[in-house]
Amino acid sequence: MTQRAIEDLLRELTPRVLGALVRRYGRFEGCEDAVQEAVLAAAVQWPEQGVPDNPRGWLTTVAARRLIDQVRSESARREREEAAWAADLPPEDVPDTDDTLLLLFLCCHPTLTAASQTALTLRAVGGLTTAEIARAFLVPEPTMGVRISRAKQRIKAAGSSFTLPPGPEREERLRVVLHVLYLIFNEGYTASSGAELERVQLADEAIRLTRMVHAQLPDDPEVTGLLALMLLTHSRRAARTTGGGDLVPLAEQDRGAWDAELIAEGLELAKTSLGGTELGPYQLQAAIAATHAVATDAADTDWHQIHALYLILERIAPNPMVTLNRAIALAEIEGPKAGLALLATLDADERMAKHHRLLSVRAHLLEMTGDCDAAYDHYRQAAKATASIAEQRYLEARAGRVRG
């Protein structure tokens, strides 16, 4: 088995092993640390010694031994007594259950910040190391380590149990889980900072985790919609940059380079997600992505349908970014002045103040009206407002183009 295949296997097994330990021993914080140690041991040993016949059982046994060693090293009498009866968990005793959803609910506990929820999800459920997560979010490894440690301590202090919450709370927590996965994907698809446009590992990990949730909740339309949205969006990856890494906007992409298999799967999922009686934001965003996916070229895009979908999305999930995207669609239908008028409604929104997306879209619409001087100024402002070097290069290039 190749190194890459072993890494993929370890990421797949991590939440299942962690779930088995938490079910048996409780102690989420200690179990998570023990599983990470077992995964690191496997990453070193398996390439040299071969993958064991029962890799999940191997990981569970090693992690259980590490956990017991941790317990025995503690000074409290009660903890030593717990260690006395704790026994190694043999491979044949590993329950054949997948606790990924339970772990996601735990990692997305409402007492945690969104940043902590994301980091803990990537570590405990995604199987990424602290160093990998730190690199993905461009922070020092010790900083990320402290963030993850504090998140686990807050979960412990909250007294969270390893069970699904009751009805209404379960639905609310599921929305948090989906939002965290959505944030992970967005950061992977378009990095908020750094030299590269994408962080492919994060986008791939978000898709993998969302597939796992969908496998457990196949009838949930929002889970299905989120997976469809990710696949349809990710299908454009090969066409989003030039060979030199420069950004290529959607209208100028070579659609022949889009991933046909991802599009086919995403379209089917998007259609399925719309089969219910209610509509959620991920279903609507998937429908918008599907409308782009079926267009043979930019000119063939059904902007009336996209605008109508954004109107619905704006009504059920108001958000300035939704309004911004609706302005783009409206400009395609009624002209750039109509789009600019809608953008003007966002100027008083503090969340959008000097946001590079608002500046860049306004620049584009001003360019469409022929106001090149204003477009130039807004492109330059947008370039200064983003921490993404790839976006900076693109916006500076657009500014240079309007100046001729």
C-alpha positions as CSV (number, residue, x, y, z in Angstrom):
1,M,0.0,0.0,0.0
2,T,1.4,3.4,-1.0
3,Q,2.1,6.2,1.5
4,R,-0.9,8.2,0.2
5,A,-3.2,5.2,0.5
6,I,-2.1,4.7,4.1
7,E,-2.8,8.4,4.9
8,D,-6.2,8.1,3.3
9,L,-7.0,4.9,5.3
10,L,-5.8,6.6,8.6
11,R,-8.1,9.6,8.0
12,E,-11.0,7.3,7.3
13,L,-10.4,5.2,10.4
14,T,-9.7,8.1,12.8
15,P,-13.3,9.0,13.7
16,R,-14.3,5.4,14.0
17,V,-11.5,4.6,16.4
18,L,-12.1,7.7,18.4
19,G,-15.8,6.9,18.6
20,A,-15.0,3.4,19.9
21,L,-12.8,4.7,22.7
22,V,-15.1,7.5,23.7
23,R,-18.0,5.1,23.9
24,R,-16.0,2.8,26.2
25,Y,-14.0,5.2,28.3
26,G,-15.6,8.6,28.0
27,R,-12.8,11.1,28.4
28,F,-13.0,12.8,25.0
29,E,-9.9,14.9,25.5
30,G,-7.8,11.9,26.6
31,C,-9.2,9.6,23.9
32,E,-8.5,12.1,21.2
33,D,-4.9,12.6,22.3
34,A,-4.5,8.8,22.4
35,V,-5.9,8.3,19.0
36,Q,-3.6,10.9,17.5
37,E,-0.6,9.1,19.1
38,A,-1.8,5.8,17.6
39,V,-2.3,7.4,14.2
40,L,1.2,8.9,14.3
41,A,2.6,5.5,15.3
42,A,0.8,3.8,12.4
43,A,2.1,6.5,9.9
44,V,5.6,5.5,10.9
45,Q,5.3,1.7,11.2
46,W,2.8,0.7,8.5
47,P,4.9,1.9,5.5
48,E,7.8,-0.2,6.8
49,Q,6.1,-3.2,8.4
50,G,2.9,-3.3,6.3
51,V,-0.7,-2.6,7.1
52,P,-2.1,-5.1,9.6
53,D,-5.0,-7.4,8.7
54,N,-7.3,-5.4,11.0
55,P,-6.0,-1.9,10.8
56,R,-9.0,-0.4,12.8
57,G,-8.4,-3.0,15.6
58,W,-4.7,-2.2,15.6
59,L,-5.3,1.5,16.0
60,T,-8.0,0.9,18.7
61,T,-5.7,-1.4,20.7
62,V,-2.7,1.0,20.5
63,A,-4.9,4.0,21.3
64,A,-6.5,2.2,24.3
65,R,-3.1,1.3,25.7
66,R,-1.9,4.9,25.3
67,L,-5.1,6.1,27.1
68,I,-4.6,3.6,30.0
69,D,-1.0,4.8,30.3
70,Q,-2.3,8.3,30.6
71,V,-4.8,7.3,33.3
72,R,-2.1,5.4,35.3
73,S,0.2,8.4,35.3
74,E,-2.4,10.6,37.0
75,S,-2.2,11.1,40.7
76,A,-5.9,11.0,41.7
77,R,-6.9,7.8,43.5
78,R,-10.1,7.5,41.6
79,E,-8.3,7.7,38.3
80,R,-5.8,5.0,39.4
81,E,-8.8,2.8,40.3
82,E,-10.3,3.3,36.9
83,A,-7.0,2.3,35.4
84,A,-7.0,-0.9,37.4
85,W,-10.1,-2.3,35.7
86,A,-9.4,-0.8,32.3
87,A,-8.2,-3.4,29.9
88,D,-6.8,-3.4,26.5
89,L,-9.5,-3.3,23.8
90,P,-8.8,-6.2,21.5
91,P,-9.6,-6.0,17.8
92,E,-12.4,-8.5,18.0
93,D,-14.2,-6.3,20.6
94,V,-14.3,-3.2,18.4
95,P,-18.0,-2.5,17.7
96,D,-18.8,-2.2,14.0
97,T,-20.3,1.3,14.3
98,D,-19.5,4.6,12.8
99,D,-19.7,7.4,15.3
100,T,-18.7,10.2,12.9
101,L,-21.9,12.1,13.3
102,L,-21.7,11.9,17.1
103,L,-18.1,13.2,16.9
104,L,-19.1,16.1,14.6
105,F,-21.9,17.1,17.0
106,L,-19.4,17.0,19.9
107,C,-16.7,19.0,18.0
108,C,-19.3,21.6,16.9
109,H,-20.5,22.1,20.5
110,P,-22.2,25.5,20.9
111,T,-19.9,26.6,23.6
112,L,-17.0,26.8,21.1
113,T,-16.2,29.6,18.7
114,A,-16.4,28.9,15.0
115,A,-12.6,28.8,14.7
116,S,-12.4,26.3,17.5
117,Q,-15.2,24.1,16.0
118,T,-13.4,24.1,12.7
119,A,-10.0,23.2,14.2
120,L,-11.3,20.5,16.5
121,T,-13.4,19.0,13.6
122,L,-10.3,18.7,11.4
123,R,-8.3,17.1,14.1
124,A,-10.7,14.7,15.8
125,V,-12.9,13.8,12.8
126,G,-10.7,14.7,9.8
127,G,-7.5,13.1,11.2
128,L,-5.3,16.0,10.4
129,T,-2.4,16.7,12.7
130,T,-2.1,20.0,14.6
131,A,0.8,20.9,12.3
132,E,-1.3,20.3,9.2
133,I,-4.2,22.4,10.5
134,A,-1.8,25.2,11.5
135,R,-0.3,25.2,8.0
136,A,-3.8,25.3,6.5
137,F,-4.8,28.4,8.5
138,L,-1.3,30.0,8.4
139,V,-0.8,30.2,12.1
140,P,2.1,28.8,14.2
141,E,1.7,25.2,15.3
142,P,1.8,26.1,19.1
143,T,-1.0,28.6,18.5
144,M,-3.2,26.0,16.9
145,G,-2.2,23.5,19.6
146,V,-3.5,25.9,22.3
147,R,-6.7,26.5,20.3
148,I,-7.4,22.8,20.0
149,S,-6.5,22.1,23.7
150,R,-8.8,24.9,24.9
151,A,-11.6,23.6,22.8
152,K,-11.3,20.1,24.3
153,Q,-11.2,21.6,27.8
154,R,-14.4,23.6,27.2
155,I,-16.2,20.5,26.0
156,K,-15.0,18.7,29.1
157,A,-16.1,21.6,31.3
158,A,-19.5,21.7,29.6
159,G,-20.0,18.0,30.6
160,S,-21.0,17.0,27.1
161,S,-22.1,13.4,26.7
162,F,-21.3,11.2,23.7
163,T,-24.9,11.0,22.5
164,L,-27.1,12.7,20.0
165,P,-28.9,15.7,21.5
166,P,-32.7,15.7,21.7
167,G,-34.9,16.6,18.7
168,P,-34.9,20.4,18.4
169,E,-31.4,20.8,19.7
170,R,-30.2,18.0,17.3
171,E,-31.5,19.9,14.3
172,E,-29.8,23.1,15.5
173,R,-26.5,21.3,16.1
174,L,-26.7,19.7,12.7
175,R,-27.0,23.1,11.1
176,V,-23.8,24.1,13.0
177,V,-22.1,20.9,11.8
178,L,-23.0,21.8,8.2
179,H,-21.9,25.4,8.6
180,V,-18.5,24.3,9.9
181,L,-18.1,21.9,6.9
182,Y,-19.2,24.7,4.6
183,L,-16.5,27.0,6.1
184,I,-13.8,24.4,5.8
185,F,-14.7,23.9,2.1
186,N,-14.8,27.6,1.4
187,E,-11.4,28.2,2.9
188,G,-10.1,25.3,0.9
189,Y,-11.7,26.3,-2.4
190,T,-10.6,30.0,-2.1
191,A,-8.0,30.6,0.6
192,S,-8.5,33.8,2.6
193,S,-4.8,34.5,2.6
194,G,-1.5,33.2,1.2
195,A,0.1,32.7,-2.1
196,E,-2.1,30.0,-3.5
197,L,-5.7,30.5,-4.6
198,E,-6.7,27.1,-3.1
199,R,-5.9,24.8,-0.2
200,V,-6.9,21.6,-1.9
201,Q,-6.4,19.4,1.2
202,L,-9.0,21.4,3.1
203,A,-11.6,21.3,0.2
204,D,-11.0,17.6,-0.2
205,E,-11.4,17.0,3.5
206,A,-14.6,19.0,3.7
207,I,-16.1,16.9,0.8
208,R,-15.0,13.6,2.5
209,L,-16.5,14.6,5.8
210,T,-19.7,15.7,4.2
211,R,-19.9,12.4,2.3
212,M,-19.7,10.6,5.6
213,V,-22.5,12.7,7.1
214,H,-24.6,12.2,4.0
215,A,-24.1,8.4,4.3
216,Q,-25.6,8.6,7.7
217,L,-28.3,11.1,6.9
218,P,-29.1,10.4,3.2
219,D,-32.7,11.7,3.5
220,D,-31.7,15.1,4.9
221,P,-32.2,17.6,2.1
222,E,-29.8,20.2,3.5
223,V,-27.0,17.6,3.9
224,T,-27.6,16.4,0.4
225,G,-27.7,20.0,-0.9
226,L,-24.4,20.9,0.8
227,L,-22.7,17.8,-0.7
228,A,-24.1,18.8,-4.1
229,L,-22.9,22.4,-3.7
230,M,-19.4,21.2,-2.8
231,L,-19.1,18.8,-5.7
232,L,-20.5,21.2,-8.3
233,T,-18.2,24.0,-7.1
234,H,-15.1,21.7,-6.8
235,S,-15.7,20.4,-10.4
236,R,-14.4,23.8,-11.7
237,R,-11.0,23.4,-9.9
238,A,-8.9,22.6,-12.9
239,A,-10.1,25.6,-14.8
240,R,-9.8,28.2,-12.0
241,T,-6.2,29.0,-12.5
242,T,-3.7,29.4,-15.3
243,G,-0.5,27.3,-15.5
244,G,1.2,30.1,-13.6
245,G,-1.4,30.1,-10.8
246,D,-3.3,33.2,-11.8
247,L,-7.0,33.3,-11.1
248,V,-9.4,32.7,-14.0
249,P,-12.9,34.1,-13.4
250,L,-16.0,31.9,-14.0
251,A,-17.0,33.6,-17.2
252,E,-13.6,33.0,-18.8
253,Q,-13.0,29.4,-17.6
254,D,-12.6,26.5,-20.1
255,R,-15.7,24.5,-19.2
256,G,-14.3,21.5,-21.0
257,A,-11.8,21.3,-18.2
258,W,-14.5,21.0,-15.6
259,D,-14.8,17.6,-14.0
260,A,-17.7,15.8,-15.7
261,E,-18.1,13.1,-13.1
262,L,-18.3,15.5,-10.2
263,I,-20.9,17.6,-12.2
264,A,-23.0,14.5,-12.9
265,E,-23.0,13.4,-9.3
266,G,-23.6,17.0,-8.0
267,L,-26.5,17.5,-10.4
268,E,-28.2,14.3,-9.3
269,L,-27.8,15.2,-5.6
270,A,-29.0,18.8,-6.2
271,K,-32.1,17.4,-7.9
272,T,-32.7,15.0,-5.0
273,S,-32.3,17.7,-2.4
274,L,-35.0,19.8,-4.0
275,G,-37.6,17.0,-3.7
276,G,-38.9,17.9,-0.3
277,T,-41.5,20.5,0.8
278,E,-39.1,23.0,2.4
279,L,-36.0,24.8,1.0
280,G,-32.9,25.5,2.9
281,P,-29.8,27.7,2.0
282,Y,-27.6,24.8,0.9
283,Q,-30.3,23.4,-1.4
284,L,-30.7,26.8,-3.0
285,Q,-27.0,27.3,-3.4
286,A,-26.7,23.9,-4.9
287,A,-29.4,24.8,-7.4
288,I,-27.5,28.0,-8.3
289,A,-24.3,26.0,-8.8
290,A,-26.3,23.5,-10.9
291,T,-27.5,26.3,-13.2
292,H,-23.9,27.3,-13.8
293,A,-22.9,23.7,-14.4
294,V,-25.4,23.0,-17.1
295,A,-24.6,26.2,-19.1
296,T,-22.5,25.3,-22.1
297,D,-20.7,28.7,-21.8
298,A,-21.0,32.0,-19.9
299,A,-23.5,33.4,-22.5
300,D,-25.7,30.4,-22.1
301,T,-26.2,30.9,-18.3
302,D,-29.8,31.3,-17.2
303,W,-29.3,34.4,-15.1
304,H,-33.1,34.9,-14.6
305,Q,-33.2,31.5,-12.8
306,I,-30.1,32.4,-10.8
307,H,-31.5,35.7,-9.8
308,A,-34.8,34.1,-8.8
309,L,-32.9,31.6,-6.6
310,Y,-30.9,34.4,-4.9
311,L,-34.2,36.2,-4.2
312,I,-35.5,33.1,-2.4
313,L,-32.2,32.6,-0.6
314,E,-32.2,36.3,0.4
315,R,-35.6,35.9,1.9
316,I,-35.0,32.7,3.9
317,A,-31.3,33.3,4.9
318,P,-30.6,37.1,4.7
319,N,-26.9,37.8,4.2
320,P,-25.0,40.6,2.6
321,M,-23.0,38.1,0.4
322,V,-26.3,36.8,-1.0
323,T,-27.3,40.3,-1.9
324,L,-23.9,40.9,-3.5
325,N,-24.3,37.8,-5.6
326,R,-27.8,38.8,-6.5
327,A,-26.5,42.1,-7.7
328,I,-24.2,40.3,-10.1
329,A,-27.1,38.3,-11.5
330,L,-29.3,41.4,-11.7
331,A,-26.6,43.2,-13.7
332,E,-26.6,40.4,-16.2
333,I,-30.4,40.8,-16.7
334,E,-31.0,44.5,-16.4
335,G,-27.6,46.0,-16.9
336,P,-24.7,47.2,-14.6
337,K,-26.6,50.2,-13.3
338,A,-29.2,48.0,-11.8
339,G,-26.5,45.9,-10.1
340,L,-24.8,49.0,-8.8
341,A,-28.0,50.3,-7.3
342,L,-28.5,47.0,-5.4
343,L,-24.9,47.1,-4.2
344,A,-25.5,50.6,-2.8
345,T,-27.9,49.0,-0.3
346,L,-24.9,47.2,1.3
347,D,-22.8,50.4,1.9
348,A,-24.3,50.9,5.4
349,D,-23.7,47.2,6.4
350,E,-20.7,47.1,8.7
351,R,-19.9,43.5,7.8
352,M,-19.2,44.7,4.2
353,A,-17.3,47.9,5.0
354,K,-14.2,47.9,2.7
355,H,-14.7,44.1,2.0
356,H,-12.7,43.2,-1.1
357,R,-15.6,41.3,-2.6
358,L,-17.9,44.4,-2.5
359,L,-15.1,46.5,-3.9
360,S,-14.2,44.1,-6.7
361,V,-17.8,43.5,-7.8
362,R,-18.5,47.3,-7.8
363,A,-15.3,47.7,-9.9
364,H,-16.5,45.1,-12.4
365,L,-19.9,46.8,-12.8
366,L,-18.4,50.2,-13.1
367,E,-16.1,48.8,-15.8
368,M,-19.2,47.5,-17.6
369,T,-20.7,51.0,-17.5
370,G,-17.6,52.5,-19.1
371,D,-16.5,54.4,-16.0
372,C,-12.9,53.2,-16.2
373,D,-11.4,55.7,-13.7
374,A,-13.8,54.6,-10.9
375,A,-13.4,51.0,-11.9
376,Y,-9.6,51.4,-11.6
377,D,-9.8,52.9,-8.2
378,H,-12.1,50.2,-6.9
379,Y,-10.0,47.4,-8.3
380,R,-6.9,48.9,-6.6
381,Q,-8.8,49.2,-3.3
382,A,-10.0,45.6,-3.6
383,A,-6.5,44.4,-4.2
384,K,-5.3,46.1,-1.0
385,A,-8.2,44.7,1.0
386,T,-7.6,41.0,0.3
387,A,-4.9,38.9,2.0
388,S,-4.9,36.4,-0.9
389,I,-1.9,37.0,-3.1
390,A,-3.6,35.2,-6.0
391,E,-6.6,37.6,-5.8
392,Q,-4.3,40.6,-5.4
393,R,-2.6,39.7,-8.7
394,Y,-5.9,39.2,-10.5
395,L,-7.4,42.5,-9.2
396,E,-4.2,44.5,-10.0
397,A,-4.3,43.0,-13.5
398,R,-7.9,44.1,-14.0
399,A,-7.0,47.6,-12.8
400,G,-4.2,47.7,-15.3
401,R,-6.5,46.5,-18.1
402,V,-9.1,49.2,-17.5
403,R,-6.3,51.9,-17.7
404,G,-5.3,50.4,-21.0
